Amino acid sequence: MTQRRSTHRRRPQPNIIAVLFAMLAFLCLPALFAFAHAEAVPQTARSRAAYEAQASGVKAALAEKGLALGSPVFLQITKQPAELTAYVQDTDGRFQPYRTWPVCAMSGGLGPKMREGDLQAPEGFYTVRPGQMNPASSFHLSFNLGYPNAFDRANGRTGSFLMVHGSCVSVGCFAMTDPVIEEIWTLMQAAYEGGQSDVKVHIFPFPMTQANMDAHSASEHAAFWQSLKPAWERFAASGKVPSVTVRGGAYQVRGAQ
């Protein structure tokens, strides 16, 4: 008897490597889309020149503190004394002080900005995204603080284009010298390019110690300042930027983000 050959063909086995690549591509799509839609820092010849002039020196100064250019950045401002401190995140996820500079010029006094045209610099918690960086500023380089924030709007506060900028002249803004704003710009641009989506800027009337709070307890702004104090204390204790939200027209301060 002759054996009949089977008419059933073997089904081709899937190429395992091709399947793995397909699965990997599928899993990576969200990351690829996020990267493609990441907000870029606006650039001009001026900002590029500033970054090139500052980057190597900033990198070396950071390295001396065990920090790296491109790591996340956090900015803290006080009005009295008028200072801006830049913090950079270390490998343990804590923000370490990099440098503190005097604010070169600031209009107004202690207390929050209340309305357009009051010449007052703001106080509170602000967020700066890459698109808020202005490389073509009339004041050398600048970034928009994002005033009014959700708290300001909920409490009927008005104003616009509140900046940190160079040129050492202020009408409701925080003005630095040109070399200092270049250094701050370099830190922020590198952080954005390193993956930080936004830079938090916390602005206080003064260091929020109990002695300072007691010394200003008679101020009309004392209750507002009490609402800022928990964020100061949480950051001072942990080295991590607290999460600040707005609910019912009031700041809600929670643990680190």
N, C-alpha and C positions, 0 to 999 in steps of 0.2 A: 504493500500500500504506500502510496505517495502522500507525504504530509503536505497539507495545504498551508501556504504562507498566510500568516495573519494579515488581514486587511486593515487592522487598527494601527495607526501610526502613533509613535510615542510623542506625547505632547512636549514641546520644547520647554526646558527648565528656565525659569526666569534668571536673568543675569543678576546675581546677588549684589555685585558692586554697583550696577546701575540703579537697583532698588534703593540701596543705601544712600547714594548721591541724591536721588529724588526726594527721599525722606528728609535728608539734611537740608536740601534747598527749601523744602516746605517749611521746616522749622525756623529757618533763618530769614524767611521773607519779612516777618514783622520788623526784625532788627534792620534789615536792608531798607525797608520803607521809612523807618524812623530816621535812619542816617541820611537818606535822600532828602527828607523834609526838615532836617535840623536847621535851625535858624543861624545864619552866618552873621558875623560881626561886619558891619559896613566898613569899607576901607577907602581911604584917599591917599594920595602921595604923602600928605603930611602924617597921617597915622602910621603908614608903612615905615616912613623914615624914623618916627619916634620909636616904634617897636624895634627896629634894627639897631638904633642907638642905645636902647635901654636893656635889651634882652640879655646880653652876655653879663653885664654887671649885676642885674637882678638875679640871674641864675646863680652866679657865684655867691652873692650875699645870702641867698636862700640855702645854698649847699652848706654854708658855714653853720646854719641852724638845723641841719638835717632835714631840710625841706626841699621841694622840687618845683620848678616853674612848670605850670600846667595843672597843678593840683588845685582843688576847689578853694575859693576865696570867700571871706566874709569881711564886711566893713562895719566899723562901729564909730559913730561920731558923737562927741559931746560939745555942747556950746560953751560951758564954763568948767574947765578950760576949753578953749576952742581948738579941738584936736580931732584928727581922723586917724584911726588905727586900722591897718590891714592885717588880717589873720589868714594864715594858709594852713590847710589840713595836712596833718602828718600821716605816717603809714598806719597809725592806730585809729585813725578817723577823728582825731581831736584837732581843733584849730589852735595853732600856736601863733603868738604875736610875731609879725615880721618887722614892721616899722610903724612908728607913730610920728605924724607930721603936724605942725601947727596949721590950723586953717588960716589962710592968708588974709581973707576978708569975709565978713558975714554981716548981713544987715539984720536989724531987729534985736530982740532980747530973748530972755527966757520965756518959754511958753510956746504952744503950738501955733501953726499958721491957721487963721480962721477964715479969711476971705481974700479974694483977688484984690491986689493992690495994697495990702497992709504992710508990705515990705518985710514980712516976717519969714524966717526960715522954718521949715517944718520940724516936727518931732513925731516919732512913731516908728512904724515898721514898714519898710519899703522893699520892693523887689525890682531888680534891674535885669532885663533880658537882653540878648544880643542886639535886637533891633532898637533898643533905647540908647545905644552907644552912638555918639555923634562925632564923626571924624572931621566934619567940615564946620565945626563950631566957630562962631565969631570970637570965642574966648579960648582959642587954641584947640583943645580937645574937651569933650564933655560927655556926661551921660545923664539921662533923665531919671529922676528918682521914682517917677510913677505917681506923683501926687496929683490929684487926691486918690488915696487908696480906698478900700471898701469901708474902713472906719470913718475916714474923712467924709465920704459921700453920705454915709448913714447919719452923720451928725451935721449935715448941711454946710460943710466947709468947702470953700471954693478956691480956685487958683489953678495955675497951669505952668508948665515948663520950669519946674523947680529942678535945678541942676547941681551937680558937682562939676566944676570946670576950672580951667586955668585963668591966666591974665590978672589974678589978684584984684578983682573988682566985683562987688556983689550987690544985687537988688533982689534979696530974698533967697539967694543961692549960697552954696558953700564954695568959695573960690580958693584954689590952691595956686602955687606958683606953676609955671609951665613945666619945669623939670619934674615936679612932683606929680602933676596930673599925667605926664607921660609914663612915669613909673607905675602909677595905679592902673592906667590903661593897659600897660603891658601885662601886669598880673591878671587882669580881668580877661583880656583877649586870649591869653594862654590857657586860662581856666575854661573858657567857653570851648576853645578848640580841643581841650582835653576831655570834654564831655559834660561839663557843668551846664545845666539848662538855664540857671539864673543865679544872680548874686544877691544875697540878702544884705540890706543896709539898715542897721538899727540906729536911730538918732535919739539921743537923750539930752535933757537940759544940763545935766552934770552927772558924775559918777553916782550911782543910786545907792550910796551907803546910807545907813540909818541916820548918821550924823548930818548928812546933807539933807535928807528928807525932813528931819526935825528943824533944821535951820530955815527951811522954806515952807513950813507947815501952814503959815498964814497966807500963802499965795492963793489967788483965785484958781490956780491950776493944780493945786495940791492933789485933788482927787484924781485928775487925769494922770499925774505923775505916779500915783500909787498903782495905776493900771499898767504902767510901763515897767515898774520895779521887778515883777517876777521874771521877766525875760532877761534882765540884767543879771539877776541872781542865778538863774538856771545856767546861763552861759558861763558865768564866773566859776561856778561849782563843777561843771562837767566838761567845758571846752567844746561843747557841741551846741549848734545853733538850735534853739527851741522852735517848735512849731507854733505859729501864731495865726489864729483865725479870728473872724469877727462874727459875733452872734448877738442879736438884739442891740446892735449899735455899740457893743463893747468888745474890747480885746479879750480873747481867750488864749492863754499861754499854756502849752502842754510840753511834754518831753521833747527830746531832740528829734529832728526829722530823720 
